[in-house]
């Protein structure tokens, strides 16, 4: 009887531990910062960051980053994939803001934080999941390179602190609503005619689609080509029927717009 009780207690303890490890991470501190210091522009198609306000709340930002750093790889791996991805996107965006604040207001672009032979995205300054990482490592290794997520919509969620970048969403990403959030960000970005538009017979797209075209052609939701992805979001692009037929037939010219690297700062 004692052995049975001991076994039951052990199993219960293991189950309790597993449940604790799988608990959803609390992103509410980051959510409050975003709601306080991110301004929506053009019906949410773009946003501007009040870096002065973020600087004033630097302690809160640092405390949030410490909570991110406290998560172990083992704990992270216990979470559902949506919670993992929300965690990584929020981490990328929060540490990007932190990087800007290291030199703000004495910079005009995130590129000003790079060196002659290095980029700001390659700086190793992010303590995350047991290692000191760069922003590139978060995006290209943990998110894109892990093989876990395979969702091209992440390109409209991670924010590089630039005007040309998709909007920094004024709320934290959360696993339980992540699909809706990513869908909304994608639609808002595609609907922004300053970044994606039809000019005559040419479809002019953000350079994101050139840099990461392969991510839009890996079979996400049975989307195997960039044109398939554009058709899936045809309502957001608001293309006329004749143009949609050209896109479907891969018979339309596609050019890529210059990227605006100026800081996405509230004026």
FINU-880181 format. One record per residue: residue in one letter; x negated, y, z of N, C-alpha, C, CB in turn; residue number from 0. Coordinates in steps of 0.2 Angstrom, whole numbers. Each point is the difference from the previous one (the first is absolute). Last residue first. Glycine has a CB too. Example, Ala and Ser with C-alpha at 12.3 -4.5 7.8 and 13.67 -1.06 7.14 Angstrom:
NODE type   nc1   nc2   nc3  cac1  cac2  cac3   cc1   cc2   cc3  cbc1  cbc2  cbc3 seq
NODE    S   -64   -11    35    -4     6     1     4     5     3    -6    -3   -10   1
NODE    A     4   -25    10     4     6     0    -4     6     0     9    -6     6   0
END
This chain:
NODE type   nc1   nc2   nc3  cac1  cac2  cac3   cc1   cc2   cc3  cbc1  cbc2  cbc3 seq
NODE    X   -36   306  -173    -2     6    -1     2     5     5     0    -2   -12 266
NODE    X    -5   -25    13     5     5     1    -2     7    -1     6    -8     7 265
NODE    X   -19   -14   -18     0     5     6     6     4     0   -12     0     2 264
NODE    X    -1   -19   -15     7     1     1     2     3     6     1   -11    -6 263
NODE    X   -24    13   -10     3    -2     7     7     1     0   -11     3     5 262
NODE    X    -2    -7   -29     1     5     5     4    -2     6     0     9    -9 261
NODE    X    -5   -21   -12    -3    -2     6     0     6     5    -7    -8    -6 260
NODE    X    20    -1   -17    -1     6     4    -2    -2     7     9     6    -7 259
NODE    X   -10   -19   -18     2     0     7    -2     6     3    -2   -12     0 258
NODE    X     9     7   -27    -6     2     5     3     0     7    -6     6    -9 257
NODE    X    19   -21    -9    -1     6     2    -6     1     5    12     2    -1 256
NODE    X    -6   -20   -19     0     1     7    -2     7     2    -3   -13     1 255
NODE    X    17    -1   -23    -6     3     2     0     1     8     0     6   -11 254
NODE    X    12   -22   -10     0     2     7    -7     4     1     7   -10     4 253
NODE    X    12     2   -25    -7     2     2     0     2     8    -2     4   -12 252
NODE    X    19   -23     0    -1     7     2    -7     2     2    12     0     4 251
NODE    X    -1   -22    -9    -1     4    -6    -1     7     1     6    -9    -6 250
NODE    X     0   -12    19    -7     2     0    -2     4    -6    -2   -10     7 249
NODE    X    24     2    -1    -3    -3    -5    -7     1     0    10     2    -7 248
NODE    X     4     8    23     1    -8     1    -4    -3    -6    11     2     5 247
NODE    X   -11    21    -5    -4    -2     6     0    -8     0     2    11     6 246
NODE    X    12     0   -22    -7     0    -2    -5    -2     6     3    10    -7 245
NODE    X    20    -8    12    -1    -5    -5    -7    -1    -3    12     1    -3 244
NODE    X    -6    17    17     0    -6     4    -1    -6    -5     7     5     9 243
NODE    X    -4    16   -18    -6    -1     3    -1    -6     4    -1    12     0 242
NODE    X    22    -7    -9    -4    -1    -5    -8    -1     2     8     6    -8 241
NODE    X     9     0    24     1    -7    -3    -5    -1    -5    12     0     3 240
NODE    X   -19    20    14     6    -2    -5     0    -7    -2     0    12    -4 239
NODE    X   -11    -5    28    -2     0    -7     7    -2    -4   -12    -4     2 238
NODE    X     6     7    23     5     4    -4    -1     0    -7     3     7    10 237
NODE    X   -14   -17    11    -4     4    -6     5     4    -4    -9    -9     0 236
NODE    X    18    -5    17    -4     5     3    -4     4    -5    -1    -7    10 235
NODE    X    13   -11   -17     5     5     2    -4     5     4     9    -8     1 234
NODE    X   -20   -11    -9     2     4    -5     4     6     2    -1   -10    -8 233
NODE    X   -12    -9    18     1     6     3     2     5    -5    -8    -3    10 232
NODE    X     3   -19   -17     3    -1     7     2     6     3    -7   -10     1 231
NODE    X    -6    12   -20     7    -2    -2     4    -1     7    -3    -4   -12 230
NODE    X   -20     7    13     3     7    -1     8    -1    -2   -11     4    -4 229
NODE    X    -3   -23     8     1     4     6     4     6    -1   -11    -5     4 228
NODE    X     5    -8   -23     5    -4     4     1     4     7    -3   -11    -5 227
NODE    X   -15    18    -9     7     2    -3     6    -3     4    -6     1   -11 226
NODE    X   -16    -7    17     1     7     2     7     2    -2   -12     3     0 225
NODE    X     9   -29     2    -3     5    -3     2     7     3     0    -7   -11 224
NODE    X     9   -13    19    -7    -3    -2    -4     5    -4     5   -11     0 223
NODE    X    16     6    19    -2     6    -4    -7    -2    -2     7     8     6 222
NODE    X     8   -20     9     0    -2    -7    -2     5    -5     9    -8     3 221
NODE    X   -11    11    21     7     0    -2     1    -2    -7     3     9     9 220
NODE    X   -27    -7    -6     5     2     6     7     1    -3   -10     6     6 219
NODE    X   -11   -12   -19     6    -5     1     4     2     6    -6    -8    -5 218
NODE    X   -14    19    -4    -2    -6     3     6    -4     2   -10     5     5 217
NODE    X     5    18   -15     1    -5    -5    -1    -7     3    -4     8    -8 216
NODE    X     1    14    19     7     0    -3     1    -5    -5     0    12     2 215
NODE    X   -21    -9     8     4    -1     5     7     0    -2    -8     5     8 214
NODE    X    -9     1   -23     0    -8     1     5    -1     6   -12    -1    -4 213
NODE    X     7    24    -2     5    -4    -4     0    -7     1    -3     8    -9 212
NODE    X    -9    12    20     3    -6     3     5    -4    -4    -2     5    11 211
NODE    X    -9    16   -19    -5    -3     5     2    -7     3    -3    12     3 210
NODE    X    18     0   -17    -6    -2    -4    -5    -3     4     2     9    -8 209
NODE    X    18     0    17     2    -6    -4    -6    -2    -4    12     4     0 208
NODE    X   -14    15    13     0    -6     5     2    -6    -5     4     7    10 207
NODE    X    -5    15   -18    -6    -4    -1     0    -6     4    -6    10    -3 206
NODE    X    29     1    -5    -5     1     5    -6    -4    -2     9     3     9 205
NODE    X     7     2   -30     0    -3     7    -6     2     4     6   -10    -4 204
NODE    X     9    15   -20    -6     2     4     1    -2     7    -2    10    -8 203
NODE    X    11   -17   -18     2     0     7    -6     1     4     9    -9    -2 202
NODE    X    -1    16   -24    -5    -2     5     3     0     7    -9     4    -8 201
NODE    X    19     6   -12     0    -8    -1    -5    -3     5     4     1   -12 200
NODE    X     4    22    18     1    -2    -7     1    -7     0    -7     9    -4 199
NODE    X     1    -5    26    -2     5    -4     1    -2    -7    -8     5     9 198
NODE    X    16   -14    17     0    -1    -7    -2     7    -4     9   -10     1 197
NODE    X   -17     1    25     5     4    -4     0    -2    -7    -1    10     8 196
NODE    X   -10   -10    19     2    -5    -5     5     3    -4    -2    -9     8 195
NODE    X    -9    23     8    -4    -6     0     1    -5    -5    -1     2    12 194
NODE    X    14    18    -8    -6     2     0    -6    -5     0     4    10     6 193
NODE    X    20   -14    -4    -2     1    -7    -7     3    -1    12     1    -3 192
NODE    X     0   -18    21    -3     7     0    -3     1    -7    -3    -1    13 191
NODE    X    14   -19    -6     5     5    -2    -3     7     0     9    -7     5 190
NODE    X   -21   -13     2     1    -1    -7     5     6    -3    -1   -12     1 189
NODE    X    -4    11    22    -6     1    -3     1     0    -8    -7    -5     9 188
NODE    X    25    -1     6    -2     7     1    -6     2    -5     5     0    12 187
NODE    X     1   -23   -10     5     4    -4    -2     7     0     9    -8     3 186
NODE    X   -22    -6    10    -1    -1    -7     5     4    -4    -4   -12     3 185
NODE    X     7    12    20    -6     4    -2    -2    -1    -7    -4    -2    12 184
NODE    X    22   -10    -3     2     7     0    -7     4    -2     9    -2     9 183
NODE    X   -11   -21    -6     4     1    -6     2     8     0     5   -12     1 182
NODE    X   -17     4    18    -4     0    -6     4     1    -7    -8    -8     6 181
NODE    X    20     7    15    -5     6     0    -4     0    -7     0     0    13 180
NODE    X    14   -18    -9     4     6    -2    -5     6     0    10    -5     5 179
NODE    X   -19   -15     2     2    -1    -7     3     6    -2     1   -12     1 178
NODE    X    -7    10    22    -5     2    -4     2     0    -8    -8    -5     9 177
NODE    X    19     2    14     3     4    -5    -5     1    -6     8     5     8 176
NODE    X   -14   -18    11     7    -2     0     4     4    -6     0    -3    12 175
NODE    X   -24     7    -5     1    -6    -4     8    -2    -1   -11    -4     5 174
NODE    X     1    29    -4     2    -5     5     2    -6    -4     3     9     8 173
NODE    X   -16    17   -10     2    -6    -4     1    -5     6    -6     3   -11 172
NODE    X     8    24    15    -5    -6     0     4    -5    -3    -5     3    10 171
NODE    X    10    22   -17     2    -4     5    -5    -6     0    12     3     0 170
NODE    X   -11    15   -17     0     3     7     3    -4     5     1    10    -6 169
NODE    X   -17   -16   -16     7     0     2     1     3     7     2   -11    -7 168
NODE    X   -19    17   -13     0    -3     7     7     0     3   -12     4     1 167
NODE    X     8    -4   -28     2     4     6    -2    -4     6     9     6    -6 166
NODE    X   -22   -10   -17     7    -1     2     0     3     7     2   -10    -7 165
NODE    X   -22    20    -7     2    -6     4     8     0     1   -12    -1     5 164
NODE    X     0    20   -14     1    -5    -5     3    -7     3    -9     6    -7 163
NODE    X     1    12    21     6     2    -3     2    -5    -5    -2    12     2 162
NODE    X   -12   -20    19    -1     4    -6     7     1    -3   -12    -4    -2 161
NODE    X     4   -11    21     0     7     2    -1     5    -6    -5    -4    11 160
NODE    X     9   -21   -12    -7     2     0    -1     8     1    -2    -9    -8 159
NODE    X    20   -13    14     0     7    -2    -7     2     1    11     2     3 158
NODE    X     7   -25    -6    -7     2     3    -1     7    -3    -5   -12     1 157
NODE    X    24     3    -9     1     1     7    -7     2     3     9    -9     0 156
NODE    X    -4     3   -23     4     6     1     1     1     7     6    -2   -11 155
NODE    X   -18   -17     3    -4     6    -3     4     6     1    -5    -7    -8 154
NODE    X    14   -15    14    -5     3     5    -3     7    -2    -2   -12     5 153
NODE    X    16    -3   -18     3     6     2    -4     3     6    11    -4    -3 152
NODE    X   -16   -17    -9    -3     6    -3     3     6     3    -2    -6   -10 151
NODE    X    -1   -19    21     5     5    -1    -3     6    -3     7    -5     9 150
NODE    X   -17   -16     1     1     0    -8     6     4    -1    -4   -11    -1 149
NODE    X    -6     0    22     6     5    -1     2     0    -7    -4     6    10 148
NODE    X   -15   -19    -1     6    -1     5     6     3    -3    -8    -1    10 147
NODE    X   -16     2   -18     5    -5    -3     6    -2     4   -10    -5    -5 146
NODE    X   -10    21     8     1    -5     4     4    -6    -3     0     8    10 145
NODE    X    -7    14   -19    -4    -5    -1     2    -6     4    -9     8    -3 144
NODE    X    21    13     5     0    -2    -7    -4    -7    -1     1    12    -4 143
NODE    X     0    -3    26     6     1    -3     0    -4    -7     3    11     6 142
NODE    X   -23   -10     7     6    -3     5     6     0    -4    -6     4    10 141
NODE    X   -12     4   -23    -2    -6     3     6    -3     4   -12     3     1 140
NODE    X    13    19   -11    -2    -5    -5    -2    -7     2    -4    10    -6 139
NODE    X    12     8    21     4     0    -6    -2    -6    -4     2    12     0 138
NODE    X   -15    -8    19     8    -1     2     4    -1    -6    -2     7    10 137
NODE    X   -21    -2   -13     1    -6     3     7    -2     1   -12     1     5 136
NODE    X     6    21   -11     0    -5    -6     1    -7     2    -8     8    -6 135
NODE    X     6     9    23     6     0    -3     1    -5    -6     1    12     4 134
NODE    X   -19   -19    13     1     6    -4     7     0    -2   -12     0    -4 133
NODE    X     1   -13    27     2     0    -7     1     7    -3     6   -11     2 132
NODE    X   -15    -6    20     1     7    -2     0     0    -8    -7     4    11 131
NODE    X    17   -24     5    -5     2    -4     0     8    -1    -1   -11    -6 130
NODE    X    18    -3    18    -6    -3     2    -6     2    -4     6    -9     3 129
NODE    X    16    17    -7     0    -7     0    -6    -3     1     9     1    -8 128
NODE    X   -12    24     6     6    -3    -2    -1    -8     0     5    11    -6 127
NODE    X   -17    15     8     0    -6     4     7    -4     0    -9     5     8 126
NODE    X    -4    14   -25     6    -2     3    -1    -7     4     6     6   -10 125
NODE    X   -22     7    -3     1     4     6     7    -3     3    -6    10    -5 124
NODE    X   -12   -11   -17     2    -5     5     1     4     6    -7    -9    -6 123
NODE    X     9    17   -21    -3     1     7     3    -5     5    -1    12    -3 122
NODE    X     7    -9   -21    -5    -5     2    -3     1     7    -2    -2   -12 121
NODE    X    18    17     1     3    -6     1    -4    -6     2     8     4    -8 120
NODE    X   -16    18     2     3     0     7     4    -6     1     1    12    -1 119
NODE    X   -22   -13   -16     7     3     0     2     0     7     2    -4   -11 118
NODE    X   -28     4     0     5    -4     4     7     4    -1    -9    -5     8 117
NODE    X   -13    12   -16     0    -6    -2     5    -5     4   -12     1    -3 116
NODE    X     9    23     6    -2    -1    -7     1    -7    -2    -8    10     2 115
NODE    X    24    -4    18    -6     2    -2    -2    -1    -7    -3    -3    12 114
NODE    X    28     8     2    -5    -5    -3    -7     3    -1    10    -6    -6 113
NODE    X    10    18    13    -3    -4     5    -4    -5    -2    10     2     6 112
NODE    X     3    12   -21    -6     4     4    -3    -4     5     6    11    -3 111
NODE    X    13   -19    -8    -6    -2    -4    -6     4     3     6    -2   -10 110
NODE    X    17     6    17    -3    -6     3    -7    -2    -3    11    -4     3 109
NODE    X    -3    30    -6     2    -7    -2    -4    -5     4     2     4   -12 108
NODE    X    -4    19    17     5     1    -5     3    -7    -3    -5    11    -3 107
NODE    X    -8    -1    27    -1    -4    -6     7     1    -4    -7    -9     6 106
NODE    X     1    17    18    -5     2    -5    -1    -5    -5    -5     5     9 105
NODE    X    20    -3    12     3     2    -7    -5     1    -5     9     5     6 104
NODE    X   -12   -26     4     5     5    -1    -1     6     5     8    -9    -4 103
NODE    X   -20   -12     4    -3     6    -4     5     6    -1    -9    -8    -5 102
NODE    X    14   -13    16    -7     1     2    -3     6    -3    -1   -13     1 101
NODE    X    24     5    -6    -1     5     6    -7     0     2    11    -3     4 100
NODE    X    -5   -12   -21     1     7    -3    -2     5     6     9    -4    -8  99
NODE    X    -8   -19    13    -6     2    -4     0     7    -2    -1   -12    -4  98
NODE    X    20     3    15    -6     1     5    -6     2    -4     5    -8     8  97
NODE    X    13     2   -21     2     6     3    -6     2     5    12    -2    -1  96
NODE    X   -13   -19    -8    -1     5    -6     1     7     3     3    -8    -9  95
NODE    X     2   -10    23    -7     1     0    -2     5    -6    -2   -11     5  94
NODE    X    25     4    -3    -2     4     6    -7     2     0     9    -6     6  93
NODE    X    -1    -7   -24     3     6     0    -2     4     6     9    -3    -7  92
NODE    X   -14   -20     6    -4     4    -6     2     7     0     0   -10    -7  91
NODE    X    12    -4    22    -7     1     2    -4     4    -5     0   -11     6  90
NODE    X    22     5   -11     0     5     5    -8     1     2    12    -3     4  89
NODE    X    -8   -15   -18     1     7    -4     0     5     5     7    -6    -8  88
NODE    X   -10   -15    17    -6     2    -4     2     6    -4    -3   -12    -1  87
NODE    X    20     3    14    -5     2     4    -6     2    -4     4    -9     8  86
NODE    X    14     0   -19     2     7     2    -6     2     5    13    -3    -1  85
NODE    X   -15   -18    -8    -1     5    -5     2     7     3     2    -9    -9  84
NODE    X     1   -10    23    -7     1    -1    -1     6    -5    -2   -13     2  83
NODE    X    24     6     2    -3     4     6    -7     1    -1     8    -5     8  82
NODE    X     3    -8   -24     2     7     0    -2     4     5    10    -4    -5  81
NODE    X   -15   -19     5    -4     3    -5     2     8     0    -1   -11    -6  80
NODE    X     4    -2    29     3    -1    -6    -4     5    -5    12    -3     4  79
NODE    X   -26    -4    17     6     4    -2     3    -2    -6    -5     9     6  78
NODE    X   -15   -18     5     6    -3     2     6     4    -2    -6    -4    10  77
NODE    X   -16    11   -15     1    -6    -4     7    -3     3   -12    -2    -3  76
NODE    X     2    20    15     3     2    -6     2    -6    -4    -8    10     0  75
NODE    X    -3   -15    20     7     3     1     3     2    -7    -3     4    12  74
NODE    X   -19   -11   -13     4    -6     2     8     3     1   -10    -6     5  73
NODE    X    -7    22    -8     1    -4    -7     5    -6     2   -11     4    -5  72
NODE    X    12    17    22    -5    -5    -2     2    -3    -7    -3    -3    12  71
NODE    X     8    27     0     4    -6    -3    -6    -4    -2    10     6    -3  70
NODE    X   -14    16    11     1    -5     5     3    -7    -2     1    10     8  69
NODE    X    -4    11   -21    -6    -4     0     0    -5     6    -5    10    -3  68
NODE    X    24     4    -1    -1    -4    -6    -6    -4     1     5     8    -7  67
NODE    X    -1     7    24     5    -6     0    -1    -4    -6     8     7     7  66
NODE    X   -20    13    -7    -3    -5     5     5    -6     1    -6     9     6  65
NODE    X    13     9   -19    -6    -4    -4    -3    -5     5    -2    10    -7  64
NODE    X    18     4    16     3    -4    -5    -5    -5    -3    10     8    -2  63
NODE    X   -17    10    15     3    -5     4     3    -6    -4     2     8     9  62
NODE    X   -11    11   -20    -5    -4     3     3    -6     4    -8    10     0  61
NODE    X    23     7    -7    -3    -4    -6    -5    -5     2     3    10    -7  60
NODE    X     5     5    23     5    -5    -1    -2    -4    -6     9     8     4  59
NODE    X   -23    10     1    -1    -5     5     6    -6    -1    -4     9     8  58
NODE    X     3    10   -22    -5    -4    -2    -1    -6     6    -6     9    -6  57
NODE    X    21    11     0     3    -6     3    -6    -6    -1    12     4    -2  56
NODE    X   -15    18    -7     2     2     7     2    -7     4     4    11    -4  55
NODE    X   -10   -12   -19    -6     1     4     2     1     8    -6     5   -11  54
NODE    X    23    -7    -5    -3    -7     1    -6     1     5     4    -4   -11  53
NODE    X     7    23     3     4    -3     5    -3    -7     2    10     6    -5  52
NODE    X   -21     6   -12     0     4     6     4    -4     5    -2    11    -6  51
NODE    X     4   -19   -15    -6    -2     3    -2     4     6    -4    -4   -11  50
NODE    X    26    -2    -4    -2     6     4    -6    -3     5    12     5     0  49
NODE    X    -3   -14   -25    -2    -1     7    -2     6     3    -3   -12    -3  48
NODE    X    20     5   -18    -6     3     1    -1    -1     8     2     9    -9  47
NODE    X    12   -22   -13     0     2     7    -7     4     1     7    -9     4  46
NODE    X    12    -1   -25    -7     2     2     1     2     7    -4     3   -11  45
NODE    X    23   -11     1    -5    -3    -5    -7     2     2     9     1    -9  44
NODE    X    11     6    21    -4    -6     2    -4    -3    -5     9    -2     8  43
NODE    X     4    22   -12     5    -5     2    -4    -7     2     8     5    -8  42
NODE    X   -21    16     4     4    -3    -6     4    -6     1   -10     5    -7  41
NODE    X    -5    -2    27     0     5    -6     4    -3    -5   -11     5     3  40
NODE    X     6    -8    26     2    -3    -7     1     6    -5     6   -10     6  39
NODE    X   -23     7    16     5     4    -3     2    -3    -7    -4    11     6  38
NODE    X    -9   -18    19     0    -1    -7     7     3    -3    -7   -11     1  37
NODE    X     1    10    23    -6     4    -4     0    -2    -7    -6     0    10  36
NODE    X    21    -9     8    -1     7     2    -4     4    -5     0    -5    11  35
NODE    X     6   -18   -15     6     4     0    -2     7     2     7   -10     3  34
NODE    X   -24    -5    -2     2     1    -6     6     4    -1    -5   -11    -3  33
NODE    X    -3     4    24    -5     5    -3     2     2    -7    -9    -5     7  32
NODE    X    22   -12     5     1     7     3    -5     5    -4     4    -5    11  31
NODE    X    -7   -18   -16     6     3    -3     2     7     2     4   -12     0  30
NODE    X   -22     0    10    -2     3    -7     7     3    -3   -10    -9    -1  29
NODE    X    12    -1    22    -4     6     0    -2     3    -7    -4    -5    11  28
NODE    X    17   -16   -10     4     6     2    -4     6     1     8    -7     5  27
NODE    X   -12   -17   -11    -3     5    -4     3     7     2    -2    -9    -9  26
NODE    X    -2   -17    20     4     6     1    -3     6    -4     3    -4    11  25
NODE    X    -2   -24   -16    -4     5     2     4     7     1   -10    -6    -5  24
NODE    X    20   -20     7    -1     6    -5    -4     5     4    11    -3    -6  23
NODE    X   -13   -23    13     4     6     1    -2     5    -5     1    -3    12  22
NODE    X   -11   -19    -9     4     1    -6     4     7     1     0   -12    -3  21
NODE    X   -13     2    21    -5     2    -6     4     2    -6    -8    -8     5  20
NODE    X    20     1    14    -3     6     1    -5     2    -5     1    -3    12  19
NODE    X     9   -18   -14     5     5    -1    -3     7     1     9    -8     4  18
NODE    X   -22   -11     1     1     1    -8     5     6    -1    -3   -12    -2  17
NODE    X    -1     6    24    -6     3    -2     1     1    -8    -7    -5     9  16
NODE    X    24    -7     2     0     7     2    -6     4    -3     6    -4    11  15
NODE    X    -5   -19   -14     5     3    -4     1     8     2     6   -11    -1  14
NODE    X   -21    -3    13    -3     1    -7     5     4    -4    -6   -11     1  13
NODE    X    13     5    21    -5     5     0    -3     2    -7    -3    -4    11  12
NODE    X    18   -14    -8     4     6     1    -6     6    -1    10    -5     7  11
NODE    X   -18   -17    -7     3     2    -6     4     7     0     1   -13    -2  10
NODE    X   -11     5    22    -5     1    -5     3     2    -7    -8    -8     6   9
NODE    X    23     1    11    -3     6     2    -5     3    -5     2    -3    12   8
NODE    X     6   -19   -14     5     5    -2    -2     7     2     9    -9     2   7
NODE    X   -23    -9     5     0     0    -7     5     6    -3    -3   -12     0   6
NODE    X     3     7    23    -7     4    -2     0     1    -8    -6    -5    10   5
NODE    X    24    -8     0     0     7     1    -6     4    -2     8    -3    10   4
NODE    X    -9   -20   -12     5     3    -5     1     7     1     6   -11     0   3
NODE    X   -20     0    16    -3     0    -7     5     3    -5    -8   -10     3   2
NODE    X    16     5    18    -4     6     0    -4     1    -6    -2    -2    12   1
NODE    X    16   -17   -10     4     6     0    -4     6     0     9    -6     6   0
END
